[in-house]
Amino acid sequence: MDCAGLRTDPVAHAQALIDAGEAHRAARELRGLLAEGRGGALARTTLVTALLASGDVRGALAEAREAVSLNPAVPEVLVALGEALLAAENLPAAIAEFQRALRLEPGHMRARHLTGRAWLAAGEADKALEMFEGGDDVAGLADDIARAQAIKAAARSDPGYVRHLFDQFSADYDSRMLGQLGYAAPAILAQLADLVMPGRSELAVLDLGCGTGLSGAAFRARASRLDGIDLSPAMIEKARARGIYNSLEVADLETHLRREGRSYDLILAADTVVYLGDLALLFAAVAARLAPEGYFLFTVEQAQVADFELGPKRRWRHSEAYIRRLAQVSGLGVAGIVAAAPRHEAGEPVAGLAAALVRL
Ligand SMILES: C[S@@+](CC[C@H](N)C(=O)[O-])C[C@H]1O[C@@H](n2cnc3c(N)ncnc32)[C@H](O)[C@@H]1O
């Protein structure tokens, strides 16, 4: 690309380099400019853009923080920091910076669009759509709106929503679950295992949505191998600290199960299925991963009318009839389905089921 006409304006020249796919060079030139004391806020925000375009998120964050400390009341600078935080997947901090920019300049379209993108990453489609309103000439808007609509229409919780929710919840998950929420799903599933597979030990166990490892801990004694997967990196770190898993992976369970992999004598999902509505994919994938006479044990919250429905706390509920029907078409037998209260809400037990399915 011929940038000769822009050479008198080094920032415009750098932007042209970024647009031409030469972000590394743009970053080098902008750093040189700033080192000579010749660049202002625009040079720094363009440097943040260049670093992000070249994949250097850590460098972009450092430059953006420096820019904000020098120019704390310039919306563009706050937006640049928000963008770097968004790239670092620190959604709450990114949203806070975009909101600071919007307080300074309420009509800042880019700040609105990026706030919407951050909400999208957190699976918050309605909040994202609100931010996208009135922004017809922002690049990528149509795709972002389509993504928000897809999240709203999906028959499961969005992975971004689950991840964000549990990343935030991880620090005091165990104390809140075991305290005020009277969480009992791991113990309920352990009792169900005693009933349907008495005396079986040395099991290869997969814990779907392992969280901090409360469910794994209830099954460690009967496992020769215990693997856990979860969408939330912060929850996985808590599980790792427990030291009871042979392997842990940050992954979406539907994606994980569909990959080639080892088979298991027991697959668990304690209070995890509440983040999936349609269970067809899960049941089929579990059936494919269970060893002969392998069991799938899980808890659900109970739907009374529909096969599955989204409750007011954004947790999916499932009916017993649906579980039985889907088990049959997935090649799984029903070893037992019992009424259970996996947790309490506002002091009241939540009506649920604990199910044991077995590979036929
Ligand atoms: C209520 S916690 C239960 C954690 C653990 N099983 C226990 O008994 O304490 C639900 C967990 O499922 C995870 N989760 C939800 N949907 C998931 C999915 N599609 N793939 C992987 N993990 C998921 C969440 O991140 C969260 O850690």
The ligand as an SDF file (V2000), in Angstrom:
LIG
                    3D

 27 29  0  0  0  0  0  0  0  0999 V2000
  -23.7010  -25.4520   39.8110 C   0  0  0  0  0  0  0  0  0  0  0  0
  -22.1090  -25.8100   39.2610 S   0  0  0  0  0  0  0  0  0  0  0  0
  -21.8830  -27.5050   39.7650 C   0  0  0  0  0  0  0  0  0  0  0  0
  -20.4180  -27.8260   39.9300 C   0  0  0  0  0  0  0  0  0  0  0  0
  -20.1200  -29.2090   40.4880 C   0  0  0  0  0  0  0  0  0  0  0  0
  -20.6350  -30.2410   39.6290 N   0  0  0  0  0  0  0  0  0  0  0  0
  -20.6600  -29.3480   41.8750 C   0  0  0  0  0  0  0  0  0  0  0  0
  -21.3680  -30.3260   42.1330 O   0  0  0  0  0  0  0  0  0  0  0  0
  -20.3500  -28.4980   42.7250 O   0  0  0  0  0  0  0  0  0  0  0  0
  -22.3320  -26.0150   37.5130 C   0  0  0  0  0  0  0  0  0  0  0  0
  -21.0040  -26.0860   36.7870 C   0  0  0  0  0  0  0  0  0  0  0  0
  -21.2430  -26.5340   35.4670 O   0  0  0  0  0  0  0  0  0  0  0  0
  -20.4260  -25.8030   34.5880 C   0  0  0  0  0  0  0  0  0  0  0  0
  -21.0630  -25.8430   33.2670 N   0  0  0  0  0  0  0  0  0  0  0  0
  -22.3090  -25.4260   32.9450 C   0  0  0  0  0  0  0  0  0  0  0  0
  -22.5550  -25.6540   31.6390 N   0  0  0  0  0  0  0  0  0  0  0  0
  -21.4390  -26.2250   31.1400 C   0  0  0  0  0  0  0  0  0  0  0  0
  -21.0760  -26.6810   29.8390 C   0  0  0  0  0  0  0  0  0  0  0  0
  -21.9150  -26.5820   28.7980 N   0  0  0  0  0  0  0  0  0  0  0  0
  -19.8540  -27.2190   29.6700 N   0  0  0  0  0  0  0  0  0  0  0  0
  -18.9840  -27.3120   30.7150 C   0  0  0  0  0  0  0  0  0  0  0  0
  -19.2680  -26.8820   31.9660 N   0  0  0  0  0  0  0  0  0  0  0  0
  -20.4900  -26.3500   32.1760 C   0  0  0  0  0  0  0  0  0  0  0  0
  -20.3480  -24.4240   35.1960 C   0  0  0  0  0  0  0  0  0  0  0  0
  -19.2330  -23.7020   34.7390 O   0  0  0  0  0  0  0  0  0  0  0  0
  -20.2950  -24.7430   36.6860 C   0  0  0  0  0  0  0  0  0  0  0  0
  -18.9870  -24.8590   37.1600 O   0  0  0  0  0  0  0  0  0  0  0  0
  1  2  1  0
  2  3  1  0
  2 10  1  0
  3  4  1  0
  4  5  1  0
  5  6  1  0
  5  7  1  0
  7  8  2  0
  7  9  1  0
 10 11  1  0
 11 12  1  0
 11 26  1  0
 12 13  1  0
 13 14  1  0
 13 24  1  0
 14 15  1  0
 14 23  1  0
 15 16  2  0
 16 17  1  0
 17 18  1  0
 17 23  2  0
 18 19  1  0
 18 20  2  0
 20 21  1  0
 21 22  2  0
 22 23  1  0
 24 25  1  0
 24 26  1  0
 26 27  1  0
M  CHG  2   2   1   9  -1
M  END
$$$$
